[in-house]
């Protein structure tokens, strides 16, 4: 089931520029396109939602809450569980939010409460204010949404935390004992090191285009709890020979030639 929602967080940035302008025409009904200012890069930038403040009460956002804007002024994102999309109209520092759509998945109660607060705050006229990489959207009642620009993560130098193991089209989360412990770091010098969840490893990895070719991987030989041993063996098998990789903002997908692979995420905040 789809619900009408007023989605906008990211779009506020468009109102904040101080330099040149470009035309951003919305394609949906309701809010249309306005002057899209470009003091900071707008398109292709992800804005993470930090919190929503309603009636003086601040609620921290779930880790997945985010908003993005394309070059045509179309906003897409996630309230924390459900995805949304909407068009907006921008006039100076005032943003008028048109009707949007969102998915209707059932979420955890805390996340549902946040989504309800955020969707209520997105609507009507919003005033945007920016300081460095942060953006604040404020309603006429004084409720507000706080966001932070989140740059994409580079392959090298990032600590990638392994979140899933992939077999074909099926992705499975790591067992509880291995979650948040399996990590991979690619060095600019062609090195790779990290942890399988219990044992640590080190080796070589040559990056060429969208391909990573792993050399010999050496690891420690500790005996680990049974729930960790199986994913360790699977991870070691993936880091063997030629693989392809893809980065979607702060998510890494690594796929071996046999279809086995992994998914990993970068830390939520950088510098």
N, C-alpha and C positions, 0 to 999 in steps of 0.2 A: 504494500500500500504506500502511496506517495502522499506527502503532506506539503502544503504550501508553507514555505518558510522564508524569512527575509535573511538572506545570506550576504554578508558584506565584508567582514573583517579586513581582508586583504585590500579591498578596493580603496580603503581610506588613504592608502599611500598615494594614490593617484592625485589626491587633492593637495598634496603637501609640497609639490615641487616648487622650485623658485626660478628654474631656468626655462628653456623652451617648452613648447607644448606640441602635442600631436592629437589628432582626432581619434577618439575611441567610441565607436558606435556600437551600442548593444543590439542584439538581434531579437531579444524576446520582447513581450509586452511589458507595460509598466515603465520601469526606469529605462531610459535610453542612453545613448552615449553622451559624453560630455568632454570637456577639455582634460586630457590626460597629460599631466605634467611629468617631466622626465629628469628631475634633479637627481634622483636615484633610479637605478634600473628597476623597472616594474615587472615587465614580463619575464617569466621563467624564474622568478624569485619566490621562495616559500616563506610565508609568515607563520611562525608558531604562535598559537594563542597561549599566553601566560596565565591570564585570569579574567574573570568577569566580576564586576562589582555592581550589585543591585541593592538599592535601599541602604547603602552604606556597608553592606556585607560582602566581603571579597571571597570568591571561591576559586581555588586553583584549578587550572585546566588539566584534563587528562593528557597523557603524553602524545596522543595521536591528533589532538585538535590543531588544525592548521587551515590556512587559506592561501590560494594562489590566484594569479590573474593572467589571462592571456592577452595578446596584442589587440584583441577586438573588444576588450572590456568585459569579458565573461569571467565570473568568479566561480571557482570550484574549490572544494576542500572537504574537511571532516570536522564534525562537531565534537569528536571524541570517540564516537562509535558509528554514527550515521553520516553518510556522505551528503553533500549539498551542492547546488549550482544556482546561480542567479545573475541577473544583469543589474547595473546601477547607473545612476546619472550623477555626474560630478560637476559642481559649480564652485570654483575656488576651494575653500576648506569645508564646504558643505556637501555631504553625500546623501542623496535620496535613494533609498533602496526599494527596488521593485519586487514583485512576488517572485519567489524561487521555488525550487523543488528539493526534496530530500528523501532519502530512503526511510523506511519505517521499521528497522530492525529493533528487536527487544534487546536492551543493554542492561548492564549492571545498574543497580539503583542509584549509586553515587554518580555514575556517568549520565544517567537519565536526568537527574536533577541539574547537572551542569548544562546539558544540552537544552533543557527547558529554559534555563536562565539566559543562555547565550542567544537562543532563537528569539526570546522576548526582547532582548536588548538590541538585536539587529532589526531596525525598522524605522520608517519615517526619516527625519533629518538627523544626521549624525555629524558632529564636528570632529575633525581630525587634527591631532597635534603630534609632532615628531621631535624626538631628541636622539641624535646619533642613529642607532639601529632599532630604536623602539618606537612604537606607534600606539597612540591612545585614541580610541573612538568614544565620544561622549554623546549621549542622547540629550534631548531638551529637558528631561527630568533630572539629569545628572548621573545616570547610570553609565557605566563605562566598560570597555573591553581593552585589555592591554596585550600587545603583540610584540614579537621580536623577529627581525629579519634573520633567517637561518640560511647561510650559504651552503651550496652543495659540498659534499665531502670528497676530497681527492683520494685516489686509490692509494698512493704512497703516503706514509706518515700518519695514516689514520688507524686507530685501534678498532678493528672490526669485530664486534661481538657476534658470534654465530648464534642464530636464533632458530633455524630450521635445517633439517636434512631433506633433500629432494630426491625422489625417484620417479623419473618421467614427469607426469603432471601432478603427482601427489607430494605435498609438503607436510612434514611432520615436525612438531616442536621437539626440542631436545628434552630428554628425561629431566625430572626435577633436580636430580643431583648434579647435572651438568649445565643447567641454565646459568647464564651470566658468568660462566667460567671458561668457556671455549672462546679463544680470541686469535685473530690473525693480524699481523702487521707487516706490510710490504715496505721495504726500504728503497730509497732512491738509488742505492748502490747495487740493486739486484738481489738483495738479501730478503729473506722472509723468516719470521719467527712468531712464536705465540704459544698457546696452550690448547691441548685437545680437551681440556676439562679437568684433567688430573696431571697427566704428563705434559711437560713442555717440549717444544721442538724448535729446530733451527735448520735452515737450508738455503737454497738459491731458487730464484724465480725470475725468468726473463719475460718482460712485458713487451708485446709488439701488437699495436693496434688494439683489437678487442680480444687478443689471445694472451694467456699466461702459460708458459711452459715451465713446469717445476722440475728442478734437478733432484739430487739426492736430499732426502729429509732425514735428519738425525734427531732422535728424541730420547728422553729419559725412559727408564724401564721400571718405574714403580708399579707395584700391584695396587690397583684401585678398586673401589667398591664396584660390584657387578653392574649396577645401572649405568656406570660411566664407561665401562670397557667396550661395550658394543658401539656406542657413538664414536669413541676414540678410533676404533678400527675403521669405521666408515669414513671418518674425516681424513684419516691417513690415506685411504684408498683414493679419495677425491684429489688430494694434493700429490698426484702422481702423473707426470707427463703433461700432455697438452690439454688445456681447458680454455673455455671462453668465459668472458665476464661481461657484466653490464652493471652500471651504476645508475640508479634512479634516485637522484638527489642525495639521500643519506642511507640508501639501501643497496647492498651489494649482492648480486647473484653470480654464482660461480658454477659452471656446468662442465663436467668431464665428458669425454667422447662416448662413454657408455650410457649417458643419460643421467647418471648420478650427479648430485650437486648439493649446494648449500645456499642458504640465505643468511645475510649478516647485516647488522645495522651499525651506524656510527653513533658516537655520543650525541646527545640532544643539543648540546651547546658547544660552540667553539669560541676561542679568543675574544 
